[in-house]
Amino acid sequence: MGEPYYRYHLFFCVNTRDDGGPCCGDAAAQQLRDYAKQRIGELGDAVPESVRVNTAGCMNRCSEGPVMVVYPEGVWYRYRSREDIDEIITEHLCNQRPVARLRI
């Protein structure tokens, strides 16, 4: 079957709810997803594997949000800031060490 096209897929929930319930979209999820994509691009070869940053709809973990999941490992994260995103990129993507304090 060969090597996967991307080593990592990052899926960021950016869903918003019309009913006023908790949702990732109300917690700057889109902006932080955009930051992750930009930051990975800026780092270039410092991120040793190919990475795809995707937008996702609701992933049914609204009360834990904002959330993202990293595949192929299926590691779920809650993040709040650019610093959290930087730590996920550095530790998980570059050093293959999931960030325990942000895992859900």
C-alpha positions as CSV (number, residue, x, y, z in Angstrom):
1,M,0.0,0.0,0.0
2,G,2.9,2.4,0.5
3,E,3.6,5.3,2.7
4,P,0.7,7.6,3.7
5,Y,0.5,10.9,1.8
6,Y,0.4,12.8,5.1
7,R,2.1,11.7,8.3
8,Y,-0.4,13.6,10.5
9,H,-3.9,14.9,10.0
10,L,-5.0,17.6,12.5
11,F,-8.8,18.0,12.7
12,F,-10.0,21.1,14.5
13,C,-13.7,21.3,15.4
14,V,-14.9,24.8,14.5
15,N,-18.7,24.0,14.9
16,T,-21.1,26.6,16.1
17,R,-24.5,25.8,17.6
18,D,-27.7,27.8,16.9
19,D,-29.2,26.7,20.2
20,G,-26.7,28.5,22.4
21,G,-25.1,25.3,23.7
22,P,-21.4,25.0,24.2
23,C,-19.4,24.8,21.0
24,C,-15.8,25.0,19.8
25,G,-16.7,27.8,17.4
26,D,-17.4,30.1,20.4
27,A,-13.9,29.5,21.8
28,A,-11.8,31.0,18.9
29,A,-11.4,27.5,17.4
30,Q,-11.2,28.8,13.8
31,Q,-8.6,31.4,14.6
32,L,-6.5,28.9,16.5
33,R,-6.9,26.4,13.6
34,D,-5.7,29.1,11.2
35,Y,-2.8,29.8,13.5
36,A,-1.8,26.1,13.6
37,K,-1.8,25.9,9.8
38,Q,0.2,29.1,9.5
39,R,2.7,28.1,12.2
40,I,3.3,24.7,10.6
41,G,4.0,26.4,7.3
42,E,6.4,28.8,8.9
43,L,8.3,26.0,10.6
44,G,8.8,24.2,7.3
45,D,11.4,21.5,7.6
46,A,11.5,21.9,11.4
47,V,8.3,19.8,11.3
48,P,9.8,16.5,10.1
49,E,6.8,14.9,8.6
50,S,4.0,16.0,6.3
51,V,1.0,17.5,8.1
52,R,-2.5,18.4,6.9
53,V,-4.6,20.8,9.0
54,N,-8.3,20.3,8.5
55,T,-11.5,22.0,9.6
56,A,-14.1,19.7,11.1
57,G,-17.7,20.1,12.1
58,C,-19.0,18.9,15.4
59,M,-17.1,16.0,16.9
60,N,-19.5,15.6,19.9
61,R,-17.1,16.8,22.6
62,C,-18.5,20.3,22.8
63,S,-18.3,20.6,26.6
64,E,-14.6,19.8,26.5
65,G,-13.8,22.3,23.7
66,P,-12.3,23.7,21.8
67,V,-11.0,20.3,20.7
68,M,-8.8,18.8,18.0
69,V,-7.7,15.3,17.2
70,V,-4.4,14.2,15.7
71,Y,-4.5,11.2,13.4
72,P,-3.3,8.5,12.8
73,E,-2.8,8.1,16.6
74,G,-6.3,9.4,17.4
75,V,-5.0,11.7,20.2
76,W,-7.6,14.2,21.4
77,Y,-6.6,17.6,22.7
78,R,-8.3,20.6,24.4
79,Y,-6.4,23.8,23.8
80,R,-7.0,27.4,24.8
81,S,-4.2,29.5,23.3
82,R,-1.5,29.8,20.7
83,E,1.0,28.6,23.3
84,D,-1.0,25.3,23.6
85,I,-1.0,25.0,19.8
86,D,2.8,25.6,19.7
87,E,3.3,22.9,22.4
88,I,1.3,20.4,20.4
89,I,3.2,21.2,17.2
90,T,6.6,21.0,19.0
91,E,6.0,18.0,21.2
92,H,3.6,15.8,19.3
93,L,4.4,16.6,15.6
94,C,8.2,17.3,15.9
95,N,9.1,15.0,18.8
96,Q,6.4,12.3,18.6
97,R,5.5,12.9,22.3
98,P,1.8,13.6,22.9
99,V,1.2,16.5,25.3
100,A,-0.3,14.9,28.4
101,R,-1.6,18.1,30.0
102,L,-3.7,18.9,27.0
103,R,-5.1,15.4,26.3
104,I,-8.7,14.6,26.8
